[in-house]
Amino acid sequence: MSDIQADQLFVEYIVKQIVEKPDEVVVERTVDEMGVLITLKVAKEDMGKIIGKSGQTAKAIRVLLRVIGSKNNSRVNLKIVEPEEIKE
């Protein structure tokens, strides 16, 4: 496992332990001038588990990602994508 993917693998591992539908977890990693962006998509039913009470779970994951990023001298951000709702 290289350091470059450590942040992405970390998010994927942690999130799959939390959610009810781990097979629907999608973690994408992009790098630009702002740093690293980890994009997370989970099943609609699992959004509450990932966000947590008052956003505490998402905040904790972001803090841990910052630690991983600082270890590798990069800025790592986490974006949690809201599942699209079907509108009629």
N, C-alpha and C positions, 0 to 999 in steps of 0.2 A: 504494500500500500504506500503510494507516494504522498508527500505532504500536500501536493496540489489537490488531491481528491479527499483528503482527510475530513475536511469540513462537510462535504457532500455526503460521504459515507456516515459521518457522525449523525447528521440530521436524519438520514434515512433510517438508521438503526434505532435512534431514540423514538422517532415518530411511530415506527412499526410496533414498538413495545406498548405504546399508549392507545392506539386506535383499535376498533373492533374489526375493521376491514384492511389489514396490512397489505393485501394484494392490490389495493386501489391507491396506494401511496405513490406519488410521482415527485421526484426531487430532481430539479434541473439546476445547473450551475453555469453562470455566465460571468465573464470578466470584462470590465471596461475601465475608463479613467477614474471612476469613482471607487473601484475596488471590485470585490467579489459579490455577486448577488446569487443567493440560493433561493429558488422559487419552489414553494411547496404546494402540492395539490393533494387533498384527501377527499374521501367520500363525504357527502353532505351531512350524513348522520354523525360523522366524527369531528366536525368543525368545533363543536363545543368542547370536546376533550382536548383538542390542540390549543385552543384559545385559553381555556381554563377559567376559573372564577376570577373575575376582574382582570382577565388577561395575564394572570400570573404564570401559567404554563408557557405561553408564547414568550413572555418576558424572560423567563429562566433559560429557555433554549437560546434566545438572542444573546444573553449574557455569556453563556458557555461558548457560543460561536465567536464572540468578541475575543475571548481568551485564546481560542484556537487561532484566530486571525492574528492576534498580537504576537503569538509564538512564531508565526510565519511572516511577520512584518507586512500583513495585508489587512485591509478593512473588509470585514465580512458582514453582509446584511441579509436578513431573512424576510422574504415576502410570502405571505400566506394568501393564496388565491382563493377567493370566494367561489364556491361552485355556482355555475350559472343556473338560475331558476327558469323553468319553462314558463314563458308568458304567453297567454292566449289573447 
